Amino acid sequence: MRDHLSRRGFLGLTAGAALLAGCGTGTTATSSGDAGGSGGRLRAVFAGGGATEVLDPHLANLFNEAARAKALYDKLADLGPDVSPRPRLAETWEPNADFTVWRITLRQARFHDGRPVRAQDVLASYARITDPHGTFRAKSSLALIDLPNSRAAGERAIEFRLKRPFAEFSNVLAAFGAYIVPEGTTDFARPVGSGPFSFVSWKPGSSVLLKRNPDYWDGAPSIEELEFLIANEESARINALLGGQVEYAHDLSPASARQYEGRVTVVRAPNSAMQAFAMKVDRPPFDDRDLREALFLLTDRQQLVDTVLPGAGQLGNDLFGKGYLHYAGSIPQRTPDLDRAKALIRKAGAEGLPVELTTSAAAAGFVEAATVFAGQLRAAGLKAEIVTASKDTYWSDILTKGSIVSFRSGAMPIETHIAQRLLSTSTTNSTRWARPEFDALYETAVSARNPADREAAYLKMQQTLHAEGGLLVWGFADWIVATSPKVSGVRAAPANTLDWARFDKVSLA
């Protein structure tokens, strides 16, 4: 990449999102705003999902959708830098003695149209998310709430009754996608939330323009306008930043960070992004436990980290949430054992088996990791073929398609990761893991009144996943974004936490 916009970078910008056209109107980054703020328009570029993108916060799945949702809406709670829940619209939460009833007190906040945020709005939002006919992201997390028997205890208090004891209910309040919308909302063409920015315009697959909410309960943003732009190739995102077309570029590789640090401001959040391959355990060839174990053992995680995440990552151990609450750090680090892997491949009758490894440019480092891993598969006697899927539809496609796919995740509590991805009822279950006995262990973990019993159940679940699950976690990457030197206030935070992509606390010089 050259210092100015290369032809490839320019085409990536224009074809991917019409970035240049999106930046050509309205306030610029140097314009002045309302009193009390630095003003200006901050332009942030993310990878996108093309025609599949939504503004419905309950359907948000991609990082750009999540960033837009948090700018427009609020949840009752969100995750701090240690991935523990922090109050947002909920000022307080308090359980009864057996964790079956939780009382929530709302802070005083208003939607963009001036209406107050009420208990009924919360109940209606949760009812929409848990609609049995819907496929909303937070559905599995909220399913434990007995909504017909929950009630508003005044305009700013809610009494949630649960279907079973649940000691970590604050995780539910912070669940990915559990945003509060006004009661009765069904149309999100012009979304109304309570977040720090309000809606101005949307060009699907191209850009979203928002403006400052001067009455935001957590303080009005400094910037006057916020524009989300799309460029799926990392080269296009970094070239847009270097060329002054944007002030914030999301999701950069370690190589780009090293190359351009000093010319742009690089912000790193260590141990933030799980890097993995997801094997579907409900279909050949990875419905064979021996073959899954073979892949665990043939993987050289150090080679993957050194090649894909040089100086910006650490080893994974086939488990999500390294260092988080409940993480099973007592399970020994898995190391390569090629002889044992080959023996298991022979036992499974899989010598010379063709393996289609699906990857995409949808995330930085995916194609590079797949290339390295394909070589490791071949060294163990498998015939690996890399299939490059559409970056626009990758994240929805891999929920049902493919046998082994490149996968990653931002931060969330381990309980939420299990609830949304590993239960029989989970709606984003990329490995198709479904075990009644595993579901039962989860129920024990979240309902136990004794913390020791809770930890024992989490340990047993992770021991099972480590031994026979479908998620091959090879590393944890620093989360890397870059900004113009004009920008201040961008915090180093794991993806999907409160301070990640948090533009209400950002200023422009």
C-alpha positions in Angstrom: 0.0 0.0 0.0 1.2 3.4 -0.9 0.8 6.5 1.3 -1.9 7.9 -0.9 -5.0 6.1 -2.0 -3.9 3.2 -4.2 -6.1 2.2 -7.1 -7.0 -1.0 -5.3 -7.8 0.9 -2.1 -9.9 3.5 -4.1 -11.9 0.8 -5.8 -12.4 -0.9 -2.4 -13.9 2.3 -1.0 -16.1 3.1 -4.0 -17.3 -0.3 -4.8 -17.7 -1.4 -1.2 -19.6 1.6 0.1 -19.3 4.7 -2.0 -17.3 6.2 0.8 -16.1 9.2 -1.2 -19.6 10.2 -2.1 -20.7 9.6 1.5 -18.1 12.1 2.7 -18.9 14.8 0.3 -21.8 16.6 1.9 -22.8 18.0 5.2 -20.5 19.0 8.1 -16.8 18.2 7.8 -14.5 17.1 10.6 -13.3 20.7 11.0 -16.7 22.4 11.3 -17.9 23.8 14.6 -20.7 22.3 16.6 -23.0 23.3 19.4 -21.6 25.0 22.5 -19.9 22.7 24.8 -18.5 20.3 22.2 -15.7 20.1 19.8 -18.2 19.7 17.0 -17.5 18.3 13.6 -18.4 15.1 11.9 -16.5 12.0 12.8 -16.4 9.5 10.0 -15.9 5.9 11.1 -15.3 3.0 8.6 -16.2 -0.6 9.3 -16.5 -3.8 7.4 -20.1 -4.4 6.5 -22.7 -6.9 5.4 -24.0 -5.4 2.2 -27.7 -6.0 1.5 -28.1 -8.0 4.7 -27.4 -5.1 7.0 -30.1 -3.8 9.4 -30.8 -0.8 11.7 -33.0 -3.0 13.9 -30.9 -3.2 17.1 -32.4 -6.6 18.0 -31.1 -8.1 14.8 -27.7 -6.5 15.0 -25.0 -9.1 14.4 -22.0 -7.5 12.6 -19.6 -5.2 14.3 -20.8 -2.2 12.3 -24.4 -2.9 13.2 -23.5 -3.3 16.9 -21.6 0.0 16.8 -24.5 1.8 15.2 -27.0 0.2 17.7 -25.0 1.5 20.7 -24.9 5.0 19.2 -28.6 5.0 18.8 -29.9 2.9 21.7 -29.2 1.9 25.3 -29.3 -1.4 27.1 -30.1 -1.7 30.8 -26.5 -2.7 31.4 -23.3 -3.0 29.4 -19.9 -4.7 29.9 -16.9 -3.0 31.5 -13.3 -3.5 30.5 -13.2 -6.6 32.7 -16.3 -7.9 31.0 -18.5 -7.5 34.1 -21.9 -5.7 33.8 -22.1 -2.0 34.5 -25.3 -0.1 35.0 -26.7 1.9 32.0 -30.4 2.6 31.7 -30.8 0.5 34.9 -29.5 2.4 37.9 -29.8 -0.6 40.2 -30.7 -4.3 40.1 -31.5 -6.3 43.2 -32.5 -10.0 43.5 -34.6 -11.8 46.1 -33.1 -14.5 48.2 -33.3 -17.4 45.7 -32.5 -15.3 42.5 -36.0 -15.9 41.0 -37.1 -12.2 41.2 -35.0 -9.2 40.2 -36.1 -5.6 40.7 -34.7 -3.0 38.3 -34.8 0.7 38.8 -34.5 2.8 35.7 -32.6 6.1 35.5 -34.4 9.2 34.1 -33.8 9.1 30.4 -35.7 10.1 27.3 -36.0 8.8 23.7 -35.0 11.0 20.8 -38.6 12.0 20.3 -38.9 13.3 23.9 -40.8 10.5 25.4 -39.5 9.2 28.7 -38.0 5.7 28.9 -40.5 3.7 30.9 -40.8 0.3 32.4 -43.3 -0.6 29.8 -40.8 0.2 27.0 -38.4 -2.3 28.6 -41.0 -5.0 28.9 -42.2 -4.4 25.3 -38.6 -4.6 24.0 -37.9 -7.8 25.8 -41.2 -9.3 24.6 -40.2 -8.5 21.0 -36.8 -10.1 21.4 -38.3 -13.3 22.9 -41.1 -13.6 20.3 -41.2 -17.3 19.5 -41.5 -16.4 15.8 -38.4 -14.2 15.8 -34.7 -14.9 15.6 -33.4 -12.0 17.6 -29.8 -12.2 18.8 -30.5 -11.9 22.6 -33.5 -14.3 22.5 -31.7 -17.2 24.1 -30.3 -15.0 26.9 -33.7 -13.4 27.7 -35.6 -16.6 27.4 -35.3 -17.3 31.1 -37.6 -14.3 32.0 -41.2 -15.1 32.8 -42.5 -12.0 30.9 -46.2 -12.7 31.4 -45.7 -12.6 35.2 -43.2 -9.8 35.2 -44.6 -6.3 35.7 -44.0 -2.6 35.8 -43.8 -1.4 39.4 -44.3 2.2 38.5 -43.0 4.1 35.5 -39.3 3.6 36.4 -39.3 0.2 38.2 -39.6 -3.3 36.8 -40.0 -6.6 38.7 -38.7 -9.4 36.5 -39.8 -12.9 37.5 -37.7 -15.7 36.1 -38.5 -19.2 35.1 -35.7 -20.5 37.2 -33.1 -19.1 39.6 -30.5 -17.2 37.8 -27.6 -15.7 39.7 -26.0 -13.8 36.8 -29.1 -11.9 35.7 -27.0 -8.7 35.1 -25.4 -10.5 32.2 -28.8 -10.8 30.6 -29.3 -7.0 31.0 -26.0 -6.5 29.1 -26.6 -9.2 26.5 -25.6 -8.4 22.9 -28.6 -7.0 21.2 -30.8 -6.4 24.3 -31.5 -2.8 23.5 -34.5 -0.8 24.7 -36.8 0.6 22.0 -40.1 2.6 22.5 -43.1 0.4 23.1 -44.9 -0.5 19.9 -41.9 0.0 17.6 -42.0 -2.3 14.5 -40.4 0.0 11.8 -36.7 0.8 12.0 -36.5 2.8 8.8 -36.1 5.9 11.0 -35.0 4.5 14.3 -35.8 6.2 17.6 -33.7 5.2 20.6 -32.4 6.8 23.8 -28.7 6.7 22.9 -26.1 9.5 22.5 -26.9 10.0 18.8 -30.1 10.3 16.9 -30.9 9.2 13.3 -30.5 11.5 10.3 -30.2 9.2 7.2 -29.3 5.8 5.9 -28.0 4.5 2.6 -28.3 0.7 2.9 -24.9 -1.0 2.4 -23.2 2.4 2.3 -23.5 4.9 5.1 -25.5 5.9 8.2 -25.5 9.5 9.4 -26.3 10.4 13.0 -26.3 13.6 15.0 -25.6 14.6 18.6 -28.4 14.0 21.2 -28.0 17.2 23.3 -30.2 15.7 26.0 -28.4 12.4 26.5 -28.6 11.2 30.1 -24.9 10.4 30.2 -23.9 13.8 28.8 -24.1 15.1 25.3 -21.4 13.9 22.8 -18.6 16.2 21.9 -18.9 15.7 18.2 -21.8 17.1 16.3 -22.3 14.3 13.7 -21.3 10.7 13.4 -21.1 8.9 10.1 -20.7 5.2 9.7 -19.1 4.1 6.3 -18.4 0.7 4.9 -15.2 -0.8 3.4 -14.9 -4.5 3.6 -11.2 -4.7 2.7 -8.8 -3.7 5.4 -6.6 -2.0 2.8 -9.5 0.2 1.9 -10.1 1.2 5.5 -6.5 2.1 6.2 -6.2 4.0 2.9 -9.3 6.0 3.8 -7.7 6.9 7.1 -4.4 7.8 5.5 -6.2 9.8 2.8 -8.2 11.9 5.2 -11.6 10.4 4.1 -12.3 9.0 7.6 -11.1 9.7 11.1 -11.6 6.2 12.6 -10.8 2.8 11.0 -12.1 -0.3 12.7 -10.4 -3.7 12.8 -6.9 -3.5 11.6 -4.3 -6.3 11.3 -1.1 -6.2 13.4 0.9 -5.8 10.2 -1.0 -2.6 9.3 -0.7 -1.3 12.9 3.1 -1.7 12.8 3.4 -0.2 9.4 1.4 2.9 10.0 1.9 3.6 13.7 3.2 7.1 14.0 1.3 8.4 11.0 -2.0 7.4 12.6 -2.9 6.8 16.2 -3.1 3.0 16.9 -5.3 1.9 19.8 -4.8 -1.7 21.0 -6.9 -3.7 23.5 -5.0 -6.9 24.4 -6.7 -10.3 24.7 -9.9 -9.0 23.1 -10.7 -11.1 20.0 -11.0 -14.8 20.1 -9.6 -16.4 17.0 -10.9 -19.9 16.1 -12.1 -22.4 13.6 -15.6 -23.7 14.1 -16.3 -27.3 13.2 -20.0 -28.3 12.7 -20.5 -31.3 14.9 -23.9 -32.2 13.4 -22.6 -33.3 10.0 -19.8 -35.2 8.4 -16.9 -35.2 8.7 -16.8 -33.5 12.1 -19.7 -35.4 13.7 -16.9 -37.8 14.4 -15.4 -37.0 17.8 -12.1 -38.7 17.0 -11.6 -36.4 14.0 -12.4 -33.3 16.0 -9.8 -34.4 18.6 -7.3 -35.0 15.8 -7.8 -31.4 14.6 -7.2 -30.1 18.2 -4.0 -32.0 18.3 -2.6 -31.3 14.9 -3.0 -27.5 15.3 0.2 -25.6 15.9 -1.2 -22.6 17.7 2.1 -20.9 18.2 2.7 -20.9 14.4 -0.8 -19.4 13.9 -0.2 -16.7 16.5 3.3 -15.9 15.2 2.2 -15.7 11.6 -1.2 -14.0 11.9 -0.9 -12.0 15.1 2.9 -11.2 15.4 3.4 -9.2 18.6 -0.4 -8.8 19.0 -1.8 -12.0 20.3 -1.5 -15.0 22.6 -2.2 -18.7 22.6 -5.7 -20.1 22.9 -6.7 -23.4 24.5 -9.9 -24.2 22.6 -12.0 -22.3 25.1 -13.6 -18.9 25.0 -13.0 -16.0 27.4 -9.3 -16.4 28.5 -9.0 -14.6 31.9 -12.7 -13.9 32.3 -14.9 -14.8 35.2 -15.4 -18.7 35.2 -12.6 -19.3 32.7 -11.2 -22.8 33.2 -7.5 -21.8 33.5 -6.8 -25.1 35.3 -7.1 -27.1 32.1 -3.6 -27.7 30.7 -2.6 -25.8 27.6 -3.0 -28.1 24.6 0.2 -28.6 22.6 0.7 -30.2 19.1 0.9 -34.0 19.0 1.0 -34.9 15.3 1.6 -38.6 15.9 -1.6 -38.9 18.1 -3.5 -36.8 15.6 -2.5 -39.1 12.7 -3.6 -42.1 14.8 -7.0 -40.6 15.4 -7.4 -39.7 11.7 -6.7 -43.4 10.9 -9.1 -44.5 13.6 -11.8 -42.3 12.0 -11.1 -43.7 8.6 -10.3 -40.2 7.4 -6.8 -40.6 5.9 -6.7 -38.5 2.7 -10.1 -37.0 3.5 -10.9 -33.8 1.6 -11.6 -31.0 4.1 -13.2 -27.8 2.8 -12.0 -24.9 5.0 -14.3 -22.0 4.5 -12.9 -18.5 5.1 -13.4 -14.9 4.0 -12.0 -11.4 3.9 -14.8 -10.5 6.3 -12.3 -10.2 9.1 -8.6 -9.2 9.2 -6.4 -12.3 9.3 -9.0 -14.9 8.4 -7.5 -15.8 5.0 -3.9 -15.8 6.4 -5.0 -18.1 9.3 -6.8 -20.4 7.0 -3.7 -20.7 4.7 -1.5 -21.6 7.7 -4.0 -24.0 9.1 -4.5 -25.7 5.7 -0.8 -26.5 5.7 -1.1 -28.1 9.2 -4.1 -30.2 8.0 -2.1 -31.4 5.0 0.9 -32.3 7.2 -1.4 -34.6 9.2 -2.6 -36.4 6.1 -5.8 -34.6 5.2 -6.5 -32.9 1.9 -7.3 -29.3 2.8 -9.1 -27.0 0.3 -9.7 -23.4 1.1 -13.1 -22.0 0.0 -13.3 -18.2 0.1 -16.9 -17.2 0.8 -18.6 -13.8 0.3 -17.5 -11.3 2.8 -20.9 -9.6 2.6 -22.9 -12.6 3.7 -20.3 -14.6 5.6 -21.5 -14.2 9.1 -25.1 -15.3 8.3 -24.0 -18.0 6.0 -21.7 -19.8 8.4 -24.5 -20.4 10.9 -25.9 -23.1 8.6 -23.3 -23.7 5.9 -19.9 -25.4 5.7 -18.2 -28.0 7.8 -15.3 -26.0 9.2 -15.1 -22.2 9.0 -13.0 -19.3 10.2 -14.5 -17.8 13.3 -13.9 -15.1 15.8 -15.6 -13.3 18.6 -15.4 -10.1 20.6 -15.8 -10.0 24.4 -18.8 -11.2 26.4 -19.3 -13.0 29.7 -18.6 -16.8 29.4 -22.2 -17.4 30.6 -23.5 -15.3 27.6 -21.2 -17.0 25.1 -22.6 -20.4 26.2 -26.2 -19.1 26.2 -26.0 -17.6 22.7 -23.8 -20.1 21.0 -23.7 -23.5 22.7 -27.1 -24.5 23.9 -29.7 -26.5 22.0 -31.8 -23.3 21.8 -29.0 -20.9 20.9 -29.7 -18.7 17.8 -26.0 -18.1 16.8 -24.7 -21.7 17.2 -22.0 -21.9 14.5 -20.7 -25.3 15.7 -24.3 -26.8 15.9 -23.4 -28.1 19.3 -26.5 -29.5 21.0 -26.3 -31.7 24.0 -29.1 -32.1 26.6 -26.6 -33.0 29.3 -24.6 -29.8 28.5 -27.8 -27.7 28.7 -28.5 -29.2 32.1 -25.0 -28.3 33.3 -25.6 -24.7 32.2 -28.9 -24.6 34.2 -27.0 -25.8 37.2 -24.3 -23.1 36.7 -26.6 -20.2 36.5 -29.0 -21.2 39.3 -26.7 -22.5 42.0 -26.9 -20.5 45.2 -23.5 -21.7 46.3 -20.7 -20.1 44.3 -18.6 -23.2 44.5 -21.3 -25.3 42.9 -21.6 -22.7 40.2 -17.8 -22.8 39.5 -17.9 -26.6 39.4 -20.6 -26.6 36.7 -18.7 -24.0 34.6 -15.6 -26.1 34.9 -17.4 -29.3 33.8 -18.9 -27.6 30.8 -15.5 -26.3 29.7 -13.8 -29.7 30.2 -16.4 -31.2 27.9 -15.9 -28.5 25.3 -12.2 -28.8 25.5 -12.4 -32.6 25.0 -15.0 -32.9 22.3 -16.5 -29.5 21.3 -16.5 -27.9 17.9 -14.7 -24.7 18.6 -10.9 -24.8 17.9 -9.7 -21.6 19.6 -6.1 -21.1 18.5 -5.5 -17.6 19.8 -6.6 -14.3 21.3 -5.8 -11.1 19.4 -5.4 -7.6 20.4 -8.3 -5.6 19.2 -6.8 -2.9 17.0 -8.4 0.3 15.7 -6.7 3.4 14.3 -7.6 7.1 14.3 -6.5 10.3 12.8 -4.2 12.4 15.1 -7.1 14.8 15.3 -9.2 12.4 17.3 -8.9 12.0 21.1 -10.9 9.9 23.6 -10.9 6.6 21.8 -10.4 4.0 24.6 -8.7 0.6 24.4 -11.6 -1.8 25.1 -12.5 -5.3 24.0 -15.0 -5.5 21.2 -18.6 -5.7 22.4 -17.9 -3.9 25.6 -19.2 -0.5 26.7 -16.1 1.5 25.7 -15.5 -0.2 22.3 -16.7 1.9 19.4 -18.0 4.5 21.9 -18.2 7.7 20.0 -20.0 9.8 22.5 -16.8 10.3 24.5 -14.6 11.1 21.4 -13.5 14.6 20.4 -12.1 16.1 17.2 -9.3 18.7 17.3 
